[in-house]
Amino acid sequence: MNLHYHPVLPQNRGLAIALCGAGGIVNDAHLPAYRKAGFKIAGIYDRRREAAERTAARFEIPRVYESLEQLAADSHADLIDVAVPATENLGIVESVAAAGKPMLLQKPLAEDLDTARRTIEVLDRHRVIAAVNQQMRWEPGVRATRDLLDQGHLGDLFNIAVLVFVDTPWHLWGWLMKKPTIDVLYHSIHYLDSIRFLTGQEPQSIFCDGATRPGYDTPGETRLTLHLRFAGELRATILTNHHAAYGLEGQQAEFRVEGTEGAAIRKMGLLMNYPCGVADAFRFTFRNLTPSGIGPPRDPTMGAPASVRPTPATSMMPLRSGPTDSAMPAWVNLQFPETWFPDAFVGPMSSLMRAVSGEIERPETDVHDNLNTLRLVFAAYESIRARQVVSLP
Ligand SMILES: NC(=O)c1ccc[n+]([C@@H]2O[C@H](COP(=O)([O-])OP(=O)(O)OC[C@H]3O[C@@H](n4cnc5c(N)ncnc54)[C@H](O)[C@@H]3O)[C@@H](O)[C@H]2O)c1
């Protein structure tokens, strides 16, 4: 069958990227992903010059900038990719926005809503096309699930659950351990953004309870119960505990998306058994899925069956199908060659490049859209503080 899950790459691959930040995420995800996609890198800047030089040598980047000003002025650089702590974003935007170059900023855009809005005001004043690196939207399982939803296979979406019980070594990020806002702002923000992407809707209210493990030395939350209420019967829940330190056996990291006609379940192996991870998995079922393929679509107005879709698609063979008994639905298990890190990092940059070239009106994770994700993040903290459901007007 055919399932669309790859990012749409820009037609023009000639745009060159100037990077600001040469830390962990740039080395482990941005640059490996851009290399795979064949994107051009013009140069790199980090306030620690030695870090920029190391990264430049590793990824054959032609230029190490002396300053942000030099980066912004580089005539060979078409767009700027910023991956530094969120507290630096506004200052960097203020320094480089006048150059008018499109920008991709790492998540979270800011640590409070007011700063996020001010950052966007500066970008807007200089007419800068800008997006946030909420790349989980391009995680292969998220994209594939969205395609199943778009094709109508799962029917009416009514439930999303994100279940994460892992052993996250927060102490490796000493700066993060000291913050009063950890899981929602730095981790579950990905789930909130992906839930918005999968549902295509904004929730009406949110409840969140945050806590940590007894005796864990942090002012922030490392465990969550977060519930989003949408119109009608649609609900989404995020449950996390980052202290599941009983070996792999006791760990789980998955999201499940359920509709009236079927369901998709994604195991996010990357989050388990840190730092090695385990293999991802993806399985789905729906009413018209027969062991030999897909039956006619539920509703003829939804278009042709996936197997004869005329648009380019990726073909995958199911690794294993479920029982053939008609009383029991068949399940398809798929193994994608790509993973969240680094492959999903191609998505936000492709989307920005496509917007710059006029292929799409605006990047998918445009800064203005991202305000709606941040709105959920800060409403979650309001709910934690007030111990109440918070309405989202
Ligand atoms: N999935 C994801 O999208 C994901 C994953 C990890 C980190 N992040 C985000 O990426 C950002 C960077 O994370 P990291 O893990 O690479 O951190 P890091 O500490 O490893 O690297 C940050 C780098 O930024 C540099 N820097 C700081 N301020 C600067 C400034 N004003 N100008 C130039 N350079 C500056 C530092 O010298 C450092 O090299 C953070 O905002 C983090 O939340 C996102």
The ligand as an SDF file (V2000), in Angstrom:
LIG
                    3D

 44 48  0  0  0  0  0  0  0  0999 V2000
   14.0290   17.9770   19.3700 N   0  0  0  0  0  0  0  0  0  0  0  0
   14.4800   19.1740   19.3370 C   0  0  0  0  0  0  0  0  0  0  0  0
   14.0070   19.9320   18.5580 O   0  0  0  0  0  0  0  0  0  0  0  0
   15.5850   19.6350   20.2530 C   0  0  0  0  0  0  0  0  0  0  0  0
   16.4300   18.7170   20.8730 C   0  0  0  0  0  0  0  0  0  0  0  0
   17.4740   19.2100   21.6540 C   0  0  0  0  0  0  0  0  0  0  0  0
   17.6310   20.5750   21.8320 C   0  0  0  0  0  0  0  0  0  0  0  0
   16.7470   21.4340   21.2420 N   0  0  0  0  0  0  0  0  0  0  0  0
   16.8560   22.8960   21.4320 C   0  0  0  0  0  0  0  0  0  0  0  0
   17.9890   23.3600   20.7160 O   0  0  0  0  0  0  0  0  0  0  0  0
   18.6230   24.4140   21.4220 C   0  0  0  0  0  0  0  0  0  0  0  0
   20.1090   24.0800   21.5980 C   0  0  0  0  0  0  0  0  0  0  0  0
   20.2240   22.8560   22.2600 O   0  0  0  0  0  0  0  0  0  0  0  0
   21.6000   22.0620   22.3250 P   0  0  0  0  0  0  0  0  0  0  0  0
   21.2790   20.7460   22.9350 O   0  0  0  0  0  0  0  0  0  0  0  0
   22.2840   22.1010   21.0220 O   0  0  0  0  0  0  0  0  0  0  0  0
   22.3900   22.9520   23.3940 O   0  0  0  0  0  0  0  0  0  0  0  0
   23.9780   23.0280   23.6040 P   0  0  0  0  0  0  0  0  0  0  0  0
   24.1590   23.6460   24.9400 O   0  0  0  0  0  0  0  0  0  0  0  0
   24.6220   21.7300   23.3020 O   0  0  0  0  0  0  0  0  0  0  0  0
   24.4490   24.0600   22.4650 O   0  0  0  0  0  0  0  0  0  0  0  0
   24.0380   25.3840   22.4440 C   0  0  0  0  0  0  0  0  0  0  0  0
   25.1210   26.1630   21.6890 C   0  0  0  0  0  0  0  0  0  0  0  0
   24.6500   27.4860   21.5210 O   0  0  0  0  0  0  0  0  0  0  0  0
   25.7750   28.3600   21.7170 C   0  0  0  0  0  0  0  0  0  0  0  0
   25.2230   29.6730   22.0530 N   0  0  0  0  0  0  0  0  0  0  0  0
   24.5390   30.0270   23.1520 C   0  0  0  0  0  0  0  0  0  0  0  0
   24.1450   31.2980   23.0590 N   0  0  0  0  0  0  0  0  0  0  0  0
   24.5850   31.7580   21.8640 C   0  0  0  0  0  0  0  0  0  0  0  0
   24.4590   32.9840   21.1900 C   0  0  0  0  0  0  0  0  0  0  0  0
   23.8140   34.0170   21.7270 N   0  0  0  0  0  0  0  0  0  0  0  0
   25.0360   33.1020   19.9820 N   0  0  0  0  0  0  0  0  0  0  0  0
   25.7100   32.0790   19.4360 C   0  0  0  0  0  0  0  0  0  0  0  0
   25.8560   30.8810   20.0200 N   0  0  0  0  0  0  0  0  0  0  0  0
   25.2730   30.7200   21.2220 C   0  0  0  0  0  0  0  0  0  0  0  0
   26.5610   27.7270   22.8140 C   0  0  0  0  0  0  0  0  0  0  0  0
   27.8760   28.1800   22.8470 O   0  0  0  0  0  0  0  0  0  0  0  0
   26.4400   26.2530   22.4520 C   0  0  0  0  0  0  0  0  0  0  0  0
   27.4760   25.8160   21.6180 O   0  0  0  0  0  0  0  0  0  0  0  0
   17.8520   24.5530   22.7360 C   0  0  0  0  0  0  0  0  0  0  0  0
   16.9010   25.5870   22.6050 O   0  0  0  0  0  0  0  0  0  0  0  0
   17.1070   23.2690   22.8880 C   0  0  0  0  0  0  0  0  0  0  0  0
   15.8560   23.4230   23.5450 O   0  0  0  0  0  0  0  0  0  0  0  0
   15.7490   20.9850   20.4560 C   0  0  0  0  0  0  0  0  0  0  0  0
  1  2  1  0
  2  3  2  0
  2  4  1  0
  4  5  1  0
  4 44  2  0
  5  6  2  0
  6  7  1  0
  7  8  2  0
  8  9  1  0
  8 44  1  0
  9 10  1  0
  9 42  1  0
 10 11  1  0
 11 12  1  0
 11 40  1  0
 12 13  1  0
 13 14  1  0
 14 15  2  0
 14 16  1  0
 14 17  1  0
 17 18  1  0
 18 19  2  0
 18 20  1  0
 18 21  1  0
 21 22  1  0
 22 23  1  0
 23 24  1  0
 23 38  1  0
 24 25  1  0
 25 26  1  0
 25 36  1  0
 26 27  1  0
 26 35  1  0
 27 28  2  0
 28 29  1  0
 29 30  1  0
 29 35  2  0
 30 31  1  0
 30 32  2  0
 32 33  1  0
 33 34  2  0
 34 35  1  0
 36 37  1  0
 36 38  1  0
 38 39  1  0
 40 41  1  0
 40 42  1  0
 42 43  1  0
M  CHG  2   8   1  16  -1
M  END
$$$$
